[in-house]
Structures are given as C-alpha cells and as structure tokens.
Amino acid sequence: MFSIGEFSKITGLTVKTLRFYHEQGVLEPSYVDEQTGYRYYAESKIETARVITQLRKLDFTLADISGILGNYEDEADILDYLKQQKQRISEKMREYRAISGFLDQIIIKEREAREAMNNATYEVEEKSVDSILIAGIRMRGKYSDCASGFGTLGRKFNRHICGEPFLLHYDTEFKEDDADFEACMPIRKGASTDNISVRELTGGRCVSLLHKGPYDDLGDSYGKILRYVKEKGYEIEVPTREIYLKGPGMILKGNPKQYLTEIQMLIK
C-alpha cells in the first residue's frame, strides 16, 4: 500500500484534497493506522482517484460522484447523470451570460460617467440633442417615487436599454408631493403597454448644465441655468429633462457628492 504522500504523487491530488475526500466519504483510504492516524491506499484506489478527478473536471458535485462510484461501473449506466449535468451547465452558462451583461452595463455606465466628469466645465452651454426612442412611465407624487418607475422599466426592457435614466418634468415649478413627471429610459426597441409609453422623444437645440452633487442641491443649478435662459431671452419647452449620468449604483449607493446630473431645457 501507498502512504498518503506517495498516493498524492501518483494521483496528482494534494494531501489536503485526499483528507477532504476521506472526510466526505468519496475516496476513503484502504487502511488507517489507529495509533498514528496515517492513511494508506491500495493500488486499486488509483483508478477511483482518476475517475473522481475526471468527474470533478466535468463539474460534478461530490454528492453526485459518491452516487456514481457507489452504483455504476460503465459510462452507459450514468447516461442520466451526464444529461442532468449538461442541463445544469447550460443553465449556469445562461446565468453567467446574464451576469456578464449586467457587469458590462455597470462598466459602461461608470466609464461614461467618469469621462463626463473629467470633461465637465459645470458651466451652462448650448448644444443639440438627437431624437431618441424612449420608454416612459408618467407619474404623480414625490420626485423620489421615480425609483419605482425606473425599476419597472429596467425589468421590462433590460438589455434593450441603451442610455442613462432620466426624468421629464411637466411642471414649471417645484412641487413637493404632487409633481407631474415621467420616468424614462432610452431603448433600442420595444412596444407600449397599458402604463408604459414607447415613443420617439424629439431632439433639438437645448440649454444644458452639469450638476455635481446631491439631488437636494439641484436648486442651485436650476437657478444658474434659468438666469442664463432669461439673459438670452429664450423660451423653454416643457417638459424639461434631468439625465442621471451618475447616481446610486447598481451595487453600492455611492457618495451623493459624486452624483452627476445633466439638466437639459429645449429652446423653443
């Protein structure tokens, strides 16, 4: 018989792994010295170790491996196990693809926010914005209620979302509890439902200002952009827009001092 160290060299399994397999009842030594606790393995155990290694490479659980070793001798006999394992792996692949897509969203969102922050002057500017396809939910209530609207849109359109969330403000004044606004997401495609409007949002010339900081401080930036509008003698179209370039993250809430919001007011 081979000592555990010798058996480790022969099988390519570490001593730690062999001890673990013993504890789990998957690969038990042929003999254990009662006085020293040393484990010894017969030559016949080498084939068992090889089978375990192959099944682990195929991502079988130790419970599955234990069942296979105890009840089957031929691959034809474990066909059901193989089919089940293939199904589990297919499901994992779908899950991993979804996770990969989610990570891509976070990476792209944070990269764009960082670029916008690095290039921002935080001064009022005029620019043109393109028409875009959007999905929107018209709401009445507190501005913070928009979170539920964004959540509904996120679940509905998921991978078809192609930009940052934003609000359309239909009021020309601040309202505390009865604000009229629409939670929106730019999308690649989609169809309207009973409570979701899918349509083209018209672009045009706009006055824009980037606001860095908590949402509670947006009033200062509104004051700055409205002074500019009055100085220029512009007439503004309703609804106005708040685009959330960086806010609470998908994983972490983040620092409100680092939130980045773009205010856009289209010029009539």
PyMOL commands that set and color helices and strands:
alter all, ss='L'
color gray80, all
select helices_A, chain A and resi 4-11+15-24+45-57+62-71+75-119+143-160+215-232+256-258
alter helices_A, ss='H'
color red, helices_A
select strands_A, chain A and resi 2-3+31-32+39-41+125-129+132-141+166-169+179-186+197-201+204-212+240-246+260-266
alter strands_A, ss='S'
color yellow, strands_A
deselect
rebuild
show_as cartoon
